[in-house]
């Protein structure tokens, strides 16, 4: 796990230099405290920089940038190729002679030399990398299939810059800083803008499963090289038991692959099904289990600590277990650092406990952790999903004319329920659009319209958050899948997971130089999950029934059968305390310094919405003001 940065210029007035590139590179020292490297072409047209966090092959021979034997190809890489040993063996059989002992970076480099860009289909891992090929004079930028690792880019002043973090791009003194107002509009609904947008005008991010090729003259083309729906398996004739057994086999393989490391590996353990399964399979695969749990110094109505469950699992596995309790002041103290690490607003307060549990792991000698993101999306684990799915099927099956649906909307308005998700869901059925627009719908349409300024309301008149979702829907429809549940999974795999959930993990964990791995998002398991029929995934109305059947007997029944509890933050209660005063001051300062917010509207926000706007306000103060 590392940080990468680079620049390709087609301008005669600008050359890449070491001071220019090193300044950008070293804004990300937290991503790679174990070493740094820079390579610049003889003509100064292209440069690559790298910060190293040593995980696999700790020797200096595995340092980056890494060059081919003749120096014609240069590579910088962030992430892990878990099946690198298998790829190395195949390449050696084809005549390649490796210079490193077991570097996955060299496996990636030589795979490119052997198979060209088709090499990406052989990788099982998480990665963002940049490869300059002097022979074709092309730069190849790649983000992994799911989007576990970020890769940002910007075009300005005749050059293209790219990096693992936006702050590195901002270290270019000529990089413009301005708010992308369309992205901000989407942020209020989804807590983060969709790829390829970012909150910065002129700065983009590669979407998961895509690559960009940049020619020496600066022209670019972007391609999607992987889509989960293009790689489904035929499970017709399989019993529910057989499917669950296949899920367990694939997941066990994913966990085992993610144990590959030359440094200690731990597990974030909440005490729920997903993290408990990770820990149990890790133990079954022969790993020394080190677990880390986070909670709060008090019990709250909106969130109750899960320590009793995480302790039960840890004790049953004989794990070396660590816990940390957070206070409200920990959050307030951390806010400036959180915003600096985020780069662009990530309106999810779970960033706070993710940072502290990452720090807990790092402080106890662990450099890599596994965690459970993705299980709920693959196996229908959210209660809100079940509700949306039932309403969608009801809407599909009942020939209710739009006039009656409009009556229903009127009744909800009369009941003062027009600023609610159910109101939005019903409204969408009148427009022949799916009900579900993502698992991170934070602010209903009318709530957002109330808090944005009159200028923005006028600018975005006729627009809705569907504009952010529509390109994903078009790809889904083009692949011929009609399952409403598969749509929900597909949407979150393409938006909420890579740009929100995985970025909160990447930014917060890398803030303490910790690498995080996500077995449930192994691309083979994702392809399997989207191959399972909706009726099997929802059998008996039980959430996550396929996974529960798979792991029964591996983790305790009490963990499997307990009510679902998400990894949360007691924002409501904290906003009613000292955090509320802090938020009010920051939001009002933001509103006065910009023309983005409506003063009357923000005064009526819920505590949860106030957190989202606070995050935006602090980001603006850190990066724009």
Secondary structure, DSSP 4 states (H G I P E B T S, - for coil): -EEEEEEEE--TT----HHHHHHHHGGGGGG-BTEEEEEE-TTSSEEEEEEE---S--SGGG-SSEE-TTSSEEEEEEEEETTHHHHHHHHHHTT---SSSS-HHHHHHHHHHHHGGGGGGG--EEEEEEEEETTTTEEEEEE-SS--S--EEEEETTEEEEESSHHHHHTSTT----B-HHHHHHHHHHSSPPTT--SBTTEEEPPTTEEEEEETTS-EEEEE---GGGS----TT--HHHHHHHHHHHHHHHHHHTT--SS-EEEE--SSHHHHHHHHHHHHTTPPPEEEEEEESS--SS----HHHHHHHHHHHT-EEEEEEE-HHHHHHHHHHHHHHHSS----THHHHHHHHHHHHHHTT-SEEE--TTHHHHHT--HHHHHHHHHHHHHHHS---HHHHHHHHHHHHHTT-SSSHHHHHHHHHTTT--S---TT--S-HHHHHHHB-HHHHHHTTT--THHHHHHHHHHHHHTT---HHHHHHHHHHHTHIIIIIHHHHHHHHHTTT-EEE-GGG-HHHHHHHTTS-HHHHTGGG-TTHHHHHHHBTTB-HHHHHSPP--S---HHHHHTTHHHHHHHHHHHHHHHHSSSB-HHHHTT--HHHHHHHHHHHHHHHHHT-
